[in-house]
Amino acid sequence: MRIFVTGLSGQLGQALKARLRDHTLAGGSLPDWDMMDAALVRETLRAFRPDVVIHTAALTAVDYCARHPEEAIRVNGVGTYNVALACREVEALLVAISSNEVFDGQLDRPYYEYDRRNPVNPYGYSKYVAEQVVERIMPRYMIVRTAWLFAPGGRNFIHKILARARAGEPLRVVTDEVSSPTYVVDLADALARLIETGRPGVYHLVNEGACSRYEFAREALRLAGLEEVPIEPIRLADFPRPSTPPPHTPLVNIFASAAGVDLRPWREALAEYMVRHERGLAPERD
Ligand SMILES: NC(=O)c1ccc[n+]([C@@H]2O[C@H](COP(=O)([O-])OP(=O)(O)OC[C@H]3O[C@@H](n4cnc5c(N)ncnc54)[C@H](OP(=O)(O)O)[C@@H]3O)[C@@H](O)[C@H]2O)c1
């Protein structure tokens, strides 16, 4: 297949590049390729003629989005609109990556694919706008929501926790924000398999299970051989930040699973991630 990946230099983009080696792959990212440039997006897709466009590009810094809500809507909404219009013109399948943050996190059970969306912060709202753009513009699409990505070389929660622990800085982590940690390598593999099915719809692709940020951090420290490093458990209310996260957004994969696309439990995925990418940084053991 001919596959174009927006946001190719991002965490997920890089994992897709590795996983989709057997396909004819192209992609674009800032600073060379800006999805806000509608003419450029159109020209690129007309020249490449993809069968599938995997749209990962987004403004993903949630606190930045909270401080610049209009910019978040412009980039994530209008950027997605530009990609969708071009994709429709070349009759490609659009696979748009979305987020657990389109939900308000108030349910006391995990979220299913067609639960009601009700974002509670500007990043979540901008991803909700992007989902609606896709639904209204595209005759054929997949919307794939994921959550709490961890990736080699990325800028994510696990890196921050390990870096602080290794620097001997104090750790305070919330116990009342819960979701589904997801390894980008597993997500890229699941996306490749889902695309093979050709089945349009809304999907949740996350590593199985859920945990709080506190449990996630504890498990990462344990796997890094840093279990003795203390973490102070705190509540969201004790940790004011520009973006208010939805508190309880574990995602359940019902629809991809029905097509045979399942992901392993997050603890297994994190263990493999730590062995592959973080082991060299663990302290020497006797
Ligand atoms: N990370 C998570 O925990 C998480 C959770 C749920 C859903 N998601 C969704 O998953 C997708 C991939 O996330 P990720 O963690 O791989 O994000 P990422 O590492 O921040 O990558 C996003 C990429 O998009 C690029 N980009 C931003 N604005 C662009 C524009 N106007 N034109 C072209 N490229 C642009 C970024 O470039 P710069 O780096 O130069 O800005 C970056 O290369 C996103 O759609 C995100 O909303 C992520």
The ligand as an ORCA input file, in Angstrom:
! r2SCAN-3c Opt
* xyz 0 1
  N       1.118     11.656     23.336
  C       0.044     11.144     23.931
  O       0.083     10.734     25.104
  C      -1.251     11.043     23.152
  C      -2.404     10.556     23.811
  C      -3.596     10.461     23.092
  C      -3.649     10.833     21.758
  N      -2.528     11.319     21.153
  C      -2.604     11.715     19.742
  O      -1.706     10.876     19.034
  C      -1.144     11.593     17.923
  C       0.373     11.439     17.936
  O       0.880     11.895     19.176
  P       2.454     11.969     19.437
  O       2.657     11.730     20.903
  O       3.167     11.165     18.421
  O       2.675     13.535     19.192
  P       4.058     14.317     18.908
  O       5.216     13.494     19.310
  O       3.855     15.671     19.517
  O       4.049     14.420     17.324
  C       3.181     15.262     16.630
  C       3.882     15.680     15.376
  O       3.038     16.575     14.653
  C       3.844     17.653     14.228
  N       3.031     18.823     13.970
  C       2.462     19.699     14.846
  N       1.842     20.671     14.180
  C       2.004     20.422     12.859
  C       1.632     21.083     11.673
  N       0.969     22.250     11.702
  N       1.964     20.536     10.470
  C       2.686     19.389     10.414
  N       3.095     18.725     11.514
  C       2.761     19.241     12.717
  C       4.804     17.863     15.368
  O       5.906     18.677     14.979
  P       6.670     19.522     16.152
  O       7.248     18.489     17.094
  O       7.699     20.283     15.421
  O       5.620     20.365     16.813
  C       5.203     16.426     15.640
  O       6.180     15.976     14.721
  C      -1.638     13.034     18.063
  O      -2.697     13.235     17.166
  C      -2.129     13.125     19.500
  O      -3.162     14.072     19.629
  C      -1.325     11.430     21.817
*
